Structures are given as C-alpha cells and as structure tokens.
C-alpha cells in the first residue's frame, strides 16, 4: 500500500502491477493485522474475482479512475450480497442492491475488499460493539482509532488499503482521521449521495474519504461525488475536480484560529492538542497566510443537532429486523421517538438563522481552524459498562469541536497535527464556508508539503 490510492491507479494503468497482486497484498495485510479488528467483513473471494476482471479490463485498454484498486467501505453502507447491521445485533439479511457510494466506487473500477468496523448506529467516537467487535488503533492497539469510522481509519493507517470510505454525522470521519494520523474529508451536505438513505440522519450525516494524503482523499472524493435524483439535498457537480484543487496553490488566505466550542469555552482542551494547533498556525503564517484568533458565533447550534441525531437513530433502529441494541443505543432512540421527531421541524427551521450567524466569520476569514478533538485517543473500553448519560457526557467532552459543521452542512477537513508525548496522533480541522471543499483541500495539500505526514506510519 506504499503507492497510495493515486499511485496504485497509475501503476495499474501503466501495467507495472496487476490488480490481483494489489488485492492479494491488501488481503494479506488484513490477515496479518487481524488483531486490530478493522474489518467486520472481508470479501476475500469476491475481491479476488473482481481483481481478475479488472486485470482483464486493463489488458483490453479500459481506463477508469480506480480500476483495480482495493478500497474499503464502512459497515453502514450497502453492498449487494452482504448485510448492513451498522453494528447492531439483529436478524439481518443480505441486501439486494449496492448503495450509491458502492455504485460510484464500482463505476470507477474499485475493488471493495471489505466492510469496516464501527459502533452502533455511529453514535460514539469509538468503534466498539458487543456483537461485531472492537477496532483498535494501529499506533497503539490499547487505544481506539476513533469513531464511528474507526475501522476505516485503522485499515488505512495500518496499510491494509490505500483509502477507505467513512461517514460523518458529528465528526465520525474527522475524529478517526485525527486519532490515526490521516486526512479525512467531511464534504458539503449533498455532495455525496447516501442513497438509499435520502436524508441521512436528517441531514447531518455525509459520506467521505479517509486517506494518507490530501491528493488521495481528493481523488476518492471525486469518485464519490454526485447526487441521486431522490436525495433531499442535491448539488451540481463541481466545475473543477477536487484532485486538481490538491495540486493547486491556495493563494494567501485569512485563517481564523478558534478554541471555542459551541457550548462555550472548553476548559478541558488537552494542552498537547492546543500546542499542536498553535504550531500549525505558525506554519500557516510562515506560508504567507494571515492567521489570527477569532471565534465563530455558534448560537443555539445544539438545537440543530440533537433532534436530528436522536430522530435519526430512532428511524434507523426502527428499520432494522428484530434489533437487539446496546441499552445506550436504545436510550438514544427512545429520546428520538419522544422528543427528536417532535422537535425536528424546529431544528430544520433554524438552519438559515444558524448559517447566517455562524457564517459572519467568513466576512473576514476564508477558513476556520480548530482542534479536531479536545482529547487524545481514548483507551479501548473507556466506556465499557457506562450508562447512556455518562457515555454521552464523556464523549461530548472529548470531542466537542466537530459536530457544529454537520449542523451547518458545510465542509471540513482533518489534517494531522502531530503526536502526543505518548506517540498517539492528534489532528486539527480546517472548516470552510458553503461548498468550499476546494479551498480546504488546497490549503491542506500545502500544509502536507511542509509537514510531511504521509511518511509517518505506525
């Protein structure tokens, strides 16, 4: 997996390696690092067959963006012939059709080697469930790779695949990217279709890439981009590919650095994370950007999150066949049935007001940079045996920075910011205005060129 996503695609197109070789290498890496628990399902036989077909197509001269390249998807995503339990025990049956994310990957020629571990219905910033196991951090298996796209992050960080797809409803791409030293992109709402889910978690959840480099993440985002006719939120295709934005200088930008959370100034920000963000701010200044402290005015943003999230959990859980969830998941669903669904119209009516209020910062800034998390990676099992309220308050304190941009629907990118004294990765997030992924990608790529994070491996 040393070549990365784009490198593998180019090597395949030049005939320097075969898809069968790359897929075999991926499957062997998954087997070697099985103790990390990154995968819930490994499609060994199917992937090997798909690789043979890709090699035949390559030999016949066919060229597609990812033809023959192995990738992974999160276990909230439908792939025909597999179940989609989303970490909840139940009487699951294989689905008949690919979800739109998988359809896009197949259309680009990718070989999907498996489905990655997550937590029940994406609720937590760890990827652990009673029924489907635990994902562990390749940098130190005693710690979590984050969640809820932790299996996808672990798979990429450990070199099992060059890139993977995750989903982000309150930071679930950016948090695992931060805790495993990766680039993770949460796209603009509507950029990537989650069909058959036409309004995933009532608009807060989006699918996006996790990769070692900005260029690879941008390439995967290009592949995933596109709306389905039934989606509630639809966007026109971008004029310029995101991969091109990764090769473009960002120009001189105004970057606001903020440590304030939507619920007030956090007194629990780990000093190592603050120091890492401050160091990146100095880097950005050295690169010629205007960097200054300024806080978005979040207002009542939480009122836009809680009804959406709780009602979304209730809807997803109620759609599963004979589900047997963890009590914490059931508590969240119960809250969604009692209050979330009732308050959902109010939450959605708040959207224009919140966008105006938070968006004022973009009158004098092009990008906002914050910590991605307030705390370094959690220990595996940190909330074993904890009830709903203790878990909820604990993870809210550890990860208070990411969710606001899900409410707004705007894009965000995690970039690696360094390591703790214990050698665990931490990250910073670049947050953009409506549909401005390209600026974030260009800036992240410029940072990557001076930071050199792709060379840092577990």
C-alpha positions in Angstrom: 0.0 0.0 0.0 3.1 2.3 -0.2 1.9 3.7 -3.5 -1.3 5.2 -2.2 -4.6 5.4 -4.0 -3.5 7.5 -6.9 -0.1 5.8 -7.2 -1.8 2.4 -7.4 -4.2 3.5 -10.0 -1.3 4.9 -12.1 0.8 1.8 -11.7 -2.1 -0.4 -12.8 -2.7 1.8 -15.8 1.0 1.6 -16.8 0.9 -2.2 -16.4 3.6 -2.2 -13.7 1.4 -4.2 -11.3 -1.8 -6.2 -11.5 -5.0 -5.7 -9.6 -4.7 -9.3 -8.4 -1.3 -8.6 -6.9 -2.6 -5.4 -5.1 -5.7 -7.1 -3.8 -3.7 -10.1 -2.6 -1.4 -7.7 -0.8 -4.3 -6.0 0.7 -5.9 -9.2 1.9 -2.6 -10.4 3.3 -2.2 -7.2 5.3 -5.7 -7.5 6.6 -4.9 -11.1 7.8 -1.6 -10.0 9.4 -3.2 -7.2 11.3 -6.5 -9.1 12.1 -6.0 -8.3 15.8 -6.7 -4.6 15.0 -10.3 -5.6 14.3 -10.6 -3.1 11.4 -12.9 -5.2 9.3 -16.3 -6.7 10.1 -16.5 -8.4 6.7 -13.6 -9.4 4.4 -14.7 -10.1 0.9 -11.7 -12.3 0.0 -13.2 -14.5 -2.7 -15.3 -11.8 -4.3 -12.5 -9.3 -4.2 -10.1 -11.8 -5.9 -12.6 -12.4 -8.6 -13.2 -8.7 -9.1 -9.5 -8.2 -9.3 -9.2 -10.8 -12.1 -12.0 -9.0 -14.0 -10.2 -5.6 -13.5 -7.0 -7.1 -14.9 -8.8 -8.3 -18.0 -10.4 -4.8 -18.5 -7.0 -3.2 -18.1 -5.4 -5.5 -20.6 -8.1 -4.6 -23.0 -7.2 -0.9 -22.7 -10.0 0.2 -20.4 -9.1 3.1 -18.1 -11.1 4.3 -15.1 -10.0 6.4 -12.1 -9.7 3.5 -9.7 -9.8 0.4 -12.0 -8.4 -2.5 -10.0 -7.5 -0.5 -6.8 -8.6 -2.1 -3.5 -10.6 0.1 -1.1 -12.8 -0.5 1.9 -16.2 0.8 3.0 -17.8 1.4 6.4 -20.4 -1.0 7.6 -23.2 1.5 7.3 -23.0 1.2 3.6 -25.0 -1.3 1.4 -23.1 -3.7 -0.8 -25.1 -6.3 -2.7 -24.9 -9.8 -1.1 -23.8 -8.5 2.4 -25.7 -7.4 5.4 -25.6 -3.9 6.8 -26.1 -4.2 10.5 -24.4 -0.9 11.4 -23.0 -2.8 14.5 -26.5 -3.6 15.9 -27.3 -7.2 16.6 -30.4 -8.4 14.7 -31.9 -10.8 12.2 -30.1 -9.2 9.2 -30.4 -10.3 5.7 -28.0 -9.6 2.8 -29.1 -6.6 0.8 -30.1 -6.9 -2.9 -28.6 -3.7 -4.2 -25.5 -1.6 -3.8 -25.9 1.7 -2.1 -24.9 4.8 -4.2 -21.5 5.0 -2.6 -20.7 1.5 -3.7 -22.2 2.1 -7.1 -19.9 5.0 -7.6 -16.9 3.0 -6.4 -17.7 0.2 -8.8 -18.3 2.7 -11.7 -14.7 4.0 -11.1 -13.4 0.4 -11.2 -12.5 0.0 -7.5 -12.3 -3.4 -5.8 -14.1 -3.4 -2.4 -12.2 -5.7 -0.1 -14.5 -5.5 2.9 -16.7 -3.6 5.3 -15.1 -1.9 8.3 -15.9 -2.0 12.0 -18.0 0.8 13.6 -20.1 1.4 16.7 -23.9 1.0 16.9 -25.5 3.5 14.5 -22.4 5.7 14.6 -23.2 7.1 18.0 -19.8 7.3 19.5 -16.2 8.4 18.8 -15.0 4.8 19.3 -15.7 1.8 17.1 -16.7 -0.9 19.5 -19.8 -3.1 19.7 -20.8 -6.2 21.7 -21.9 -8.1 18.6 -19.3 -7.1 16.0 -16.1 -6.4 17.9 -13.6 -3.7 18.5 -11.4 -1.6 16.2 -8.0 -0.7 17.6 -5.5 2.0 16.8 -2.5 0.8 14.7 -0.3 3.3 16.6 -1.1 1.6 19.9 -3.7 -1.2 20.0 -4.6 -0.3 23.6 -6.3 2.9 22.2 -9.3 3.5 19.9 -8.8 4.7 16.3 -11.9 6.8 17.0 -15.3 6.6 15.7 -17.6 6.0 14.3 -15.5 5.4 11.1 -12.7 3.9 13.2 -12.4 0.6 11.3 -11.9 2.6 8.0 -9.3 4.7 9.6 -7.5 1.8 11.2 -7.5 -0.1 7.8 -5.8 2.9 6.0 -3.4 3.8 8.8 -2.3 0.1 9.1 -1.7 -0.1 5.3 -4.5 -2.6 4.6 -6.0 -0.4 1.9 -4.7 2.9 0.4 -8.0 4.7 1.2 -11.4 4.0 2.7 -14.9 5.5 2.9 -16.4 6.7 6.1 -19.4 8.7 7.2 -19.6 11.7 9.4 -22.6 12.8 11.4 -20.9 14.6 14.2 -17.2 14.2 13.4 -17.1 10.5 12.5 -14.6 10.9 9.7 -12.6 13.7 11.1 -12.2 12.3 14.6 -10.8 8.9 13.5 -8.6 10.7 11.0 -7.2 12.8 13.8 -6.5 9.9 16.0 -4.8 7.8 13.4 -2.8 10.4 11.5 -4.8 10.6 8.3 -6.6 13.1 6.1 -10.3 12.9 6.5 -12.8 15.0 4.4 -16.4 15.7 5.5 -17.9 17.1 2.3 -20.6 19.6 1.9 -24.1 18.3 2.6 -25.5 16.8 -0.6 -22.0 16.4 -2.2 -22.0 12.6 -1.8 -25.3 10.6 -2.1 -26.1 8.3 0.8 -28.9 6.6 -1.2 -30.9 4.6 -0.4 -30.9 7.0 2.6 -32.3 10.1 1.0 -31.8 12.4 4.0 -29.3 10.5 6.3 -29.8 11.3 9.9 -32.0 14.2 8.8 -29.2 16.0 7.0 -26.2 15.8 9.4 -24.6 12.7 8.0 -22.4 12.6 4.9 -20.0 10.1 3.4 -16.4 10.9 2.6 -12.8 9.7 2.2 -10.1 8.7 4.6 -6.6 8.5 3.2 -2.9 9.1 4.0 -2.5 12.1 1.6 -4.6 15.0 0.6 -4.3 14.0 -3.1 -5.6 10.5 -2.4 -8.5 11.8 -0.3 -9.4 14.4 -3.1 -9.3 11.7 -5.8 -11.6 9.4 -3.7 -14.0 12.4 -3.1 -14.1 13.0 -6.9 -15.2 9.4 -7.4 -17.8 9.6 -4.7 -19.2 13.0 -5.7 -22.7 13.1 -7.2 -26.4 13.3 -6.2 -29.2 10.8 -6.6 -32.5 12.0 -8.0 -34.3 11.0 -4.8 -31.8 12.8 -2.4 -33.3 15.6 -0.3 -30.1 17.6 -0.7 -28.6 17.8 -4.2 -25.6 19.7 -5.6 -24.4 20.4 -9.1 -21.1 18.7 -9.9 -18.0 20.9 -9.1 -16.6 22.6 -12.2 -13.0 21.6 -11.2 -12.1 18.2 -9.8 -11.1 18.1 -6.2 -7.9 16.3 -7.2 -6.9 19.3 -9.2 -7.5 21.5 -6.1 -5.0 19.3 -4.3 -2.4 20.3 -6.9 -3.2 24.0 -6.8 -1.7 26.7 -4.5 -4.3 28.1 -2.2 -3.2 31.7 -2.5 -2.9 33.9 0.5 -5.8 33.1 2.9 -7.3 34.6 6.0 -7.4 31.9 8.7 -9.2 32.3 11.9 -8.0 30.0 14.8 -10.6 29.2 17.4 -10.6 27.1 20.5 -14.2 27.9 21.5 -16.8 25.2 21.3 -20.5 25.7 20.6 -21.3 25.2 24.3 -18.8 27.8 25.5 -15.0 27.9 26.1 -13.8 24.4 26.9 -11.6 24.1 29.9 -10.8 20.5 29.0 -8.7 21.1 25.9 -5.6 18.9 26.3 -2.6 21.2 26.3 -0.7 19.0 23.9 -3.5 19.5 21.4 -3.6 23.2 21.9 0.2 23.3 21.4 -0.2 21.3 18.2 -2.8 23.6 16.7 -0.7 26.6 17.7 2.3 25.1 15.9 0.2 24.6 12.7 -1.0 28.2 13.0 2.7 29.3 13.0 3.3 27.1 10.0 0.4 28.7 8.1 1.8 32.1 9.0 5.2 31.1 7.6 3.4 30.0 4.4 2.2 33.6 4.0 -1.3 33.3 5.3 -2.9 35.9 7.6 -3.6 33.9 10.8 -5.5 35.4 13.7 -7.7 34.4 16.7 -11.4 34.6 16.1 -14.4 32.5 17.2 -17.5 31.7 15.2 -20.7 32.7 16.9 -22.4 29.3 17.2 -25.6 30.5 18.9 -28.1 27.7 19.6 -26.4 25.2 17.3 -27.1 22.3 19.6 -30.8 22.7 18.9 -30.0 21.8 15.3 -28.1 18.7 16.3 -30.0 16.8 19.0 -33.4 16.4 17.3 -31.7 15.4 14.0 -29.4 12.9 15.7 -31.8 11.3 18.1 -34.6 11.0 15.5 -32.1 9.6 13.0 -31.1 6.9 15.4 -34.7 6.1 16.1 -35.5 5.9 12.4 -32.6 3.6 11.6 -33.1 1.3 14.6 -36.8 1.0 13.8 -35.9 0.0 10.3 -33.8 -3.0 11.4 -35.1 -6.5 11.6 -35.6 -7.6 15.2 -32.8 -5.3 16.5 -31.1 -6.1 19.8 -29.2 -2.9 20.6 -27.0 -1.8 23.4 -29.1 -0.1 26.1 -27.3 3.2 25.3 -28.5 3.0 21.7 -32.0 2.2 22.8 -31.9 5.2 25.2 -30.9 7.5 22.3 -33.6 6.0 20.1 -36.2 6.5 22.9 -35.2 10.1 23.1 -35.6 10.4 19.4 -39.1 8.9 19.4 -40.3 11.0 22.3 -38.6 14.4 21.6 -36.4 14.3 18.5 -39.1 13.6 16.0 -41.3 16.3 17.6 -38.6 18.9 17.5 -37.2 18.0 14.1 -39.2 20.7 12.2 -37.9 23.3 14.6 -34.3 22.2 14.1 -34.6 22.4 10.4 -36.3 25.8 10.5 -33.2 27.0 12.5 -30.9 26.3 9.5 -31.0 29.7 7.8 -30.5 31.5 11.0 -27.6 29.4 12.2 -25.9 29.7 8.8 -26.2 33.5 8.8 -25.0 33.7 12.4 -22.0 31.3 12.1 -21.3 32.5 8.6 -20.5 36.0 9.7 -17.0 34.8 10.4 -16.4 34.4 6.7 -16.8 38.1 6.2 -13.2 38.4 7.4 -11.9 34.8 7.2 -11.6 32.3 4.4 -11.0 29.3 6.7 -11.5 28.5 10.3 -9.0 26.2 12.1 -9.9 24.4 15.4 -8.7 21.3 17.2 -10.5 18.3 15.8 -10.8 16.8 19.3 -10.3 18.2 22.8 -8.6 15.0 24.0 -6.1 12.5 22.6 -7.3 9.0 21.6 -9.5 7.2 24.1 -8.4 3.9 25.6 -10.2 0.9 24.2 -13.1 0.1 26.5 -13.0 3.5 28.1 -16.8 3.5 28.4 -17.4 -0.3 29.0 -20.3 -0.6 31.5 -21.1 3.1 31.4 -24.7 4.1 31.1 -26.1 6.4 28.4 -25.6 9.7 30.3 -22.1 9.0 31.4 -21.1 7.9 27.9 -22.8 10.9 26.3 -21.2 13.4 28.6 -17.8 11.8 28.4 -17.6 11.7 24.6 -19.0 15.2 24.4 -16.1 16.4 26.5 -13.6 14.5 24.4 -15.0 15.6 21.0 -16.8 18.9 21.2 -15.4 20.6 18.1 -16.6 18.7 15.0 -20.4 18.4 15.2 -21.3 22.1 14.5 -20.3 21.8 10.9 -22.6 18.8 10.5 -25.5 21.0 11.6 -24.5 23.7 9.1 -23.8 21.2 6.4 -20.5 22.8 5.4 -17.2 21.1 4.6 -14.4 20.2 7.0 -11.0 18.5 6.6 -8.9 16.9 9.3 -5.2 17.3 8.9 -2.6 15.5 11.1 -1.2 18.0 13.7 1.5 15.8 15.3 1.7 13.4 18.2 1.2 13.3 22.0 4.2 12.6 24.2 2.9 9.0 24.3 3.2 8.8 20.5 -0.5 9.0 19.6 -1.7 11.1 16.7 -3.8 14.2 17.1 -5.3 16.5 14.5 -6.6 19.9 13.5 -9.6 20.6 11.4 -9.9 23.2 8.6 -13.5 24.4 8.3 -14.9 26.1 5.2 -17.9 28.0 4.1 -20.8 26.6 2.0 -19.5 24.2 -0.8 -15.9 25.4 -0.5 -14.1 22.0 -0.2 -11.6 23.1 -2.9 -10.1 25.8 -0.7 -9.7 23.4 2.3 -8.2 20.8 0.0 -5.7 23.2 -1.5 -4.7 24.5 1.9 -4.4 21.0 3.4 -2.2 20.0 0.5 0.1 23.0 1.0 0.4 22.0 4.7 1.2 18.4 3.8 4.0 19.6 1.6 5.8 21.2 4.5 4.6 18.8 7.3 5.4 15.5 5.5 2.8 13.5 7.4 2.4 10.8 4.7 5.9 9.4 5.7 4.7 8.9 9.3 3.5 5.4 9.7 2.6 3.1 12.7 
